[in-house]
Amino acid sequence: MRTTAPRRRARRALAGAGATVALLAGALTGCQSGGSAAPGERGAQSAPRWNTAPTSIAAAGDSITRGFDACSVLADCPEVSWATGSDPAVRSLAARLLGDAAVPGRSWNYAVTGSRMADLPGQLTAAAAHKPDLVTVMVGSNDACRPTASSMTPVAEFRSGFEQALAQLRAASPASQVYVSSVPDLQRLWEQGKDLPMVRQVWKLGICQSMLADPLSLATGATARREQVRARVVEYNEVLREVCGKDALCRYDGGAVFQYPFAAEQLSRWDWFHPGKDGQARLAELAHRQVTAAEPPR
């Protein structure tokens, strides 16, 4: 049976329409099934990824990162620093990541005993000169450890200082990752030493009086003062978490240091407040776990 010309043209038109529909359906299916990335997905894929194996480290912060009172009384001992120390008993973060031989040439410690958040911008500016893969930050204890609770650094001022410090680092060294340690629980440190007569005598020399003054007093005023200091530390840690969370290359420790149950054996045998060698080793272990994790703590 012969097919007329009009019928052949109609069939060709229907076939062409069917092919067009099939192409459109395939394109839609590909978009829905991930065959081609959506704009948001492309943006996520281009976001900077956390490097779990940095090859250079700079440290910023206060007396804890300087190893103060860990080796001798009233003296820094940077060789036992949790961040950049060389003491094999501590196995600092730098030693664990870089290897012992690379620590002297590939790590730098800009922490200064007594520093507060207001000092961090200057420290990070100095650190940025090396363009380090990783910068560690542990600061805030001295903002809470003041002669009185009323003289603690205001939270807004603490936030402003941290924001300024990160902004200056980003301007000078955009690719540097930042590991931010939470501020330790100062009230727990008070609990560890308050019942030892010798410790109370040492604390009278002026160590963290906002928390440690009248260590045996359970009067309403003394208890309220300690609770006020602890609450301020919690607020500082929330600031660290929030500000760090806005930077794609910043990782907060999730409160790991604040929550760590420091015991007497982890504290300095001279002041029972700063970390001793064992305490420094625990800080290094916590930091290494966080820095090398595929995902940040939740």
Residue, then its C-alpha position, 0 to 999 in steps of 0.5 A: m500500500r502506497t503512502t501519500a506525500p502528506r502522510r509522510r510529512a505528518r509522520r516526519a513532523l511527529a517524529g521531530a516533536g517526539a525527539t524534542v520532547a525526549l531531549l527536554a525530558g533528558a535535560l530535566t532528569g539530568c538536572q534533578s539527578g545531579g547530572s549537572a551541578a546546580p549553581g549552589e552546588r558549584g559554589a559549594q564545590s569551589a569553597p576552600r577545603w580544610n587541609t588536614a596535613p599542614t606543613s607549617i604552623a604559627a602559634a598565637g596566644d598567652s602564657i599557656t601557649r608559652g608553657f609558663d610555669a611548666c618547667s620552672v617557677l614564674a618562667d616561660c618554657p616554650e619547648v613544652s608548648w602544646a602548639t610548637g614545642s620540641d619536648p618529646a614528652v609533650r609531642s606538640l601539635a607541630a611535632r605530630l604534624l610536621g615531624d620533630a626535625a621540621v619543628p625548628g624551621r617550620s613553626w613559630n610561637y608568637a604567644v606572649t605571657g599575660s596577653r589578652m584578646a586585645d593583643l591578638p591582632g598584633q600577634l596574628t599580623a606577625a604570624a602572617a608574615h610567614k604565610p603559615d599553613l596553620v595558625t593556632v589561637m588560644v586566648g581569653s583566659n587573661d580576659a577573665c583572669r583579672p584583679t576583680a570580676s568587674s574588670m573582666t574584658p567586656v564581651a563586645e570588646f572581646r568580639s571586636g578584638f577577635e574579628q579585627a585579628l582574623a580580618q588582619l590575618r586574612a588580609a595578609s595571609p588569605a590561605s592560612q587555616v586557623y585552629v581556635s581553642s576554647v578558653p579553659d574552664l577556670q572554675r574547674l582549675w579552682e576546684q582542683g587546688k582550693d583544698l591544698p594549703m600550699v596552693r592557696q598560698v601561691w594563689k595569694l601572689g595574685i594569680c587570677q584573683s577574679m576566680l581564685a581570691d578567697p578560695l575556701s569561701l562559700a559565702t554568697g558573694a564569693t560563690a556569685r563571683r566565681e559563677q560570674v567569671r565562669a559565665r563570662v568564659v562561656e560567653y567568650n567561647e560563644v564569641l570564638r565559635e560564632v566569629c570563627g564560624k564565619d570564616a571558611l578556613c577557621r575551625y573552633d574546637g567545639g569546646a574541647v579544651f573548656q570541657y576537658p577534665f583537667a586533674a591535678e597531675q595535668l597542672s603546674r606543680w608551682d601554681w596548680f593553675h597553668p598546664g604542666k607538661d602532662g597538661q600541655a600534652r593533653l592540649a596537643e592531643l586535643a588539637h591534633r585530633q581536631v586539626t586532622a579530622a575530616e570534618p569540624p567538631r559538632 
